[in-house]
Amino acid sequence: MCNLYNITTSQEAIRQWTGALRDLLGNLEPSIDIYPNLFAPVVRNAQDGTRELAKLRWGMPTPLERAKGNADSGTANIRHPHYSHWQQYVGVANRCVVPVTSFAEPSPTLGDKDPETGGIQRNYWFALSEDRPLFFFAGLWTRWQGVRKVKEGPGDHELYGFMTTKPNALIAPIHEKAMPVILTTREEIETWLTAPWTEAKRLQRTAAVDALMIVDKPATQIKVPLQAPAQGSLL
C-alpha cells in the first residue's frame, strides 16, 4: 500500500500532459512529499466539463464497516472497485489522475529503520527512470461532509485516492500485496478520464517490471529482479 509519494515537476508540465484548461492549484512547490490526509494536486473533469487542475485531500471516504471512531482519516488506496462502496465513484465524473514523479514503499526488512527520523522504517523509492519524469496514478475523487480530524471538527471536503493492483516482480519482494495503477501515456490518461467504466477498468493492471526502477533504497537491501516477464493481470 503506497502511503508516500513525491511530486517534483511544474504545473505547466501537468497541464500539458493532461490537457487541463483550468488551474485552481495556486503555487506548486518545486518538490513535495505527499502523505495521507494532506492536500495534493489532481486533474479531474469539472461539473461544467472543463478539465481542471485542483488541490484535494488524500483519502477517500472509508467504507462504513471499516470506519472507526468519530473521525474518518480516509482510505488512501482502492484495490477492489467492484465493491458496492466504490461503485458510486467509478464513473467519469469521479475519476481523476494524480501527478507523481516517484513513490515509496517501506523496507520489509525488520529493523531497517532510520535513526535520523526517529526510527521510521526506511523506504524504497520507485520512478520511471533516474530522472524521475512525470507520470500519473489512476485516481478517484469525491466531495464529502464529515470529520477528518477531531480537532478540525466537521466540514466540507474534496477527497481523492488512487487505484492499486497486483504488484509486479520488481515491487513484490518489497510490498507483496499491491502496487499503484500507473498511467504513463496521454492515451491512458484520456481513457481513464473519459471512457466508460467497462473500458477504463482495464487500466487496473500490473505494470511491466521494466516500467519502473528503484531510484533510492536503504543501505540494507533485499534481492529484487533486474528483469522479469511483463505482467498484465486484472483484479
Secondary structure as UniProt FT lines:
FT   STRAND          5..7
FT   HELIX           11..18
FT   STRAND          22..23
FT   STRAND          32..34
FT   TURN            36..37
FT   STRAND          39..45
FT   TURN            47..48
FT   STRAND          51..58
FT   HELIX           64..66
FT   STRAND          77..78
FT   TURN            81..82
FT   HELIX           84..87
FT   TURN            88..89
FT   HELIX           92..94
FT   STRAND          95..100
FT   STRAND          102..106
FT   TURN            110..111
FT   STRAND          113..114
FT   HELIX           115..117
FT   STRAND          120..121
FT   STRAND          123..127
FT   TURN            130..131
FT   STRAND          135..147
FT   TURN            150..152
FT   STRAND          154..165
FT   TURN            169..174
FT   STRAND          179..180
FT   STRAND          182..183
FT   HELIX           186..194
FT   HELIX           197..200
FT   HELIX           201..203
FT   HELIX           209..211
FT   STRAND          213..216
//
